[in-house]
């Protein structure tokens, strides 16, 4: 007897429910094979029907890859990858074409297609993977999967509609977040270049040409090398790999920080440590509160100011540390400058492809910055920080809504929580006896 079956056998069954091979479900639900309520079809080559001016999408596992005026299928359908990405179901209720790597489904009349879409999200698709290399699914395998379905199509619809409403809220939040980000980007472009001055700054002042373009005449254009403190190692790259070999790492001690901390803007993550002897040898690579860290690999703009209260430790070879002169530059402004097109464009000139891999301290030193007075810098940073807070609040709300949706799916799609349904239409079971 399998552990799964043993677990099912040990479950207490509430009144109105029953035990089945897929777990405890409502008495008026049925366990059926997906092949009883849908047919899986293969996509086809798009080469003969592709039209750049087409009105219908041509879809692959990664999304839309072209347009056509000749749809392969026009009814509501659930799509699932045949090869490659096999765990990202997609719902279509408008005509489309799918290529050979993407299955589409013909949903039978007794079943709500959107309900099937949400049920697909509960399936562990990789447990049905048919290949040892590139993940693959077979149509027959999909059609043979057992799932619990409500006997009433109306209940399927009610569940799908409830979850769809939550998806609508998530989509609205995504749109609001994107709008806020676009506003922030435009505001950064205006404020960080001085095209727009804040009230109380720059009255009667003109503009001048500099290495970064036209900026206010009362601003300065300085290299990064000119805004760090005048001490040894004010611009420092982490230790070479030979100084931080795998055998030097321990489970406790002094923390080793890397680019993952920058990407997540979280200094608490990471489990690499070194002992005190190694820390003393690499003390020039220590990072402290207020240090400005830049990832030397990956996309331009990944940087952060080290917060208070971090564990004592060093940076690895993928990070560069700046110790800024706070009489010349506000560290928050430098963070926003590294997000701006101005810095990205300079890096593209200094490093092939605008990629940080291979960047050196020499290149970082050469980057020019347009700088207002400290007072104006702080005013600019305050406005952009408020925008960040608004975006973060929306992202937090979205995360909570997504988590709520996941909980609702587990409750509604398994019958643990029922919705009131007034119209009765029994499920037509199965096509194949």
QUISUL-V265454 format. One record per backbone hydrogen bond with DSSP energy under -0.5 kcal/mol. CO is the residue of the C=O (numbers start at 1). NH is the residue of the N-H. If there is no record, write none. Layout:
BEGIN
co->CO nh->NH
co->CO nh->NH
END
This chain:
BEGIN
co->2 nh->6
co->3 nh->7
co->4 nh->8
co->5 nh->9
co->6 nh->10
co->8 nh->11
co->12 nh->14
co->14 nh->17
co->16 nh->27
co->18 nh->25
co->20 nh->23
co->23 nh->20
co->25 nh->18
co->26 nh->29
co->28 nh->151
co->30 nh->32
co->30 nh->149
co->32 nh->147
co->33 nh->36
co->34 nh->37
co->34 nh->38
co->37 nh->108
co->39 nh->106
co->41 nh->104
co->46 nh->49
co->46 nh->50
co->49 nh->69
co->51 nh->54
co->56 nh->68
co->57 nh->59
co->57 nh->97
co->58 nh->65
co->58 nh->66
co->59 nh->99
co->60 nh->63
co->63 nh->60
co->66 nh->58
co->67 nh->51
co->68 nh->56
co->69 nh->71
co->73 nh->96
co->76 nh->107
co->77 nh->92
co->79 nh->90
co->80 nh->103
co->82 nh->137
co->83 nh->85
co->84 nh->86
co->90 nh->79
co->92 nh->77
co->95 nh->57
co->96 nh->72
co->96 nh->73
co->97 nh->59
co->98 nh->44
co->99 nh->102
co->101 nh->82
co->101 nh->83
co->103 nh->80
co->104 nh->41
co->105 nh->107
co->106 nh->39
co->108 nh->111
co->111 nh->113
co->112 nh->116
co->113 nh->117
co->114 nh->118
co->115 nh->119
co->116 nh->120
co->117 nh->121
co->118 nh->121
co->119 nh->122
co->120 nh->123
co->123 nh->125
co->124 nh->127
co->125 nh->128
co->126 nh->129
co->135 nh->84
co->136 nh->130
co->138 nh->142
co->139 nh->143
co->140 nh->144
co->141 nh->144
co->142 nh->145
co->143 nh->35
co->145 nh->34
co->147 nh->32
co->149 nh->30
co->151 nh->153
co->151 nh->427
co->152 nh->156
co->153 nh->157
co->154 nh->158
co->155 nh->159
co->156 nh->160
co->157 nh->161
co->158 nh->162
co->159 nh->163
co->160 nh->164
co->161 nh->165
co->162 nh->166
co->163 nh->167
co->164 nh->168
co->165 nh->169
co->166 nh->170
co->167 nh->171
co->168 nh->172
co->169 nh->173
co->170 nh->174
co->171 nh->175
co->172 nh->176
co->173 nh->177
co->174 nh->178
co->175 nh->179
co->176 nh->180
co->177 nh->181
co->178 nh->182
co->179 nh->183
co->180 nh->184
co->181 nh->185
co->182 nh->186
co->183 nh->187
co->184 nh->188
co->185 nh->189
co->186 nh->190
co->187 nh->191
co->188 nh->192
co->190 nh->194
co->190 nh->195
co->190 nh->196
co->198 nh->201
co->202 nh->205
co->206 nh->217
co->208 nh->215
co->210 nh->213
co->213 nh->210
co->215 nh->208
co->216 nh->219
co->220 nh->222
co->220 nh->371
co->222 nh->369
co->223 nh->226
co->224 nh->227
co->227 nh->325
co->229 nh->231
co->231 nh->234
co->234 nh->323
co->236 nh->321
co->240 nh->243
co->240 nh->244
co->241 nh->244
co->245 nh->248
co->246 nh->249
co->248 nh->275
co->250 nh->273
co->254 nh->274
co->255 nh->257
co->255 nh->314
co->257 nh->316
co->258 nh->261
co->258 nh->262
co->259 nh->263
co->260 nh->264
co->261 nh->265
co->261 nh->266
co->266 nh->269
co->272 nh->256
co->273 nh->250
co->274 nh->254
co->275 nh->279
co->276 nh->280
co->277 nh->281
co->278 nh->282
co->280 nh->283
co->282 nh->285
co->283 nh->286
co->285 nh->315
co->287 nh->313
co->288 nh->291
co->291 nh->293
co->291 nh->306
co->292 nh->322
co->293 nh->304
co->294 nh->320
co->296 nh->359
co->298 nh->356
co->299 nh->302
co->301 nh->303
co->302 nh->295
co->304 nh->293
co->306 nh->290
co->307 nh->310
co->312 nh->255
co->313 nh->287
co->314 nh->257
co->315 nh->239
co->316 nh->319
co->318 nh->296
co->319 nh->238
co->320 nh->294
co->321 nh->236
co->322 nh->292
co->322 nh->324
co->323 nh->229
co->324 nh->326
co->325 nh->328
co->325 nh->329
co->329 nh->331
co->330 nh->333
co->330 nh->334
co->331 nh->335
co->332 nh->336
co->333 nh->337
co->334 nh->338
co->335 nh->339
co->336 nh->339
co->336 nh->340
co->337 nh->340
co->337 nh->343
co->340 nh->344
co->341 nh->345
co->342 nh->346
co->343 nh->347
co->344 nh->348
co->345 nh->349
co->346 nh->350
co->347 nh->351
co->351 nh->354
co->352 nh->355
co->354 nh->300
co->356 nh->359
co->360 nh->364
co->361 nh->365
co->362 nh->366
co->363 nh->366
co->363 nh->367
co->364 nh->367
co->365 nh->225
co->367 nh->224
co->369 nh->222
co->369 nh->371
co->371 nh->220
co->373 nh->377
co->374 nh->378
co->375 nh->379
co->376 nh->380
co->377 nh->381
co->378 nh->382
co->379 nh->383
co->380 nh->384
co->381 nh->385
co->382 nh->386
co->383 nh->387
co->384 nh->388
co->385 nh->389
co->386 nh->390
co->387 nh->391
co->388 nh->392
co->389 nh->393
co->390 nh->394
co->391 nh->395
co->392 nh->396
co->393 nh->397
co->394 nh->398
co->395 nh->399
co->396 nh->400
co->397 nh->401
co->398 nh->402
co->399 nh->403
co->400 nh->404
co->401 nh->405
co->402 nh->406
co->403 nh->407
co->404 nh->408
co->405 nh->409
co->406 nh->410
co->407 nh->411
co->408 nh->412
co->409 nh->413
co->411 nh->416
co->411 nh->417
co->412 nh->415
co->423 nh->425
co->425 nh->153
co->427 nh->429
co->431 nh->433
END
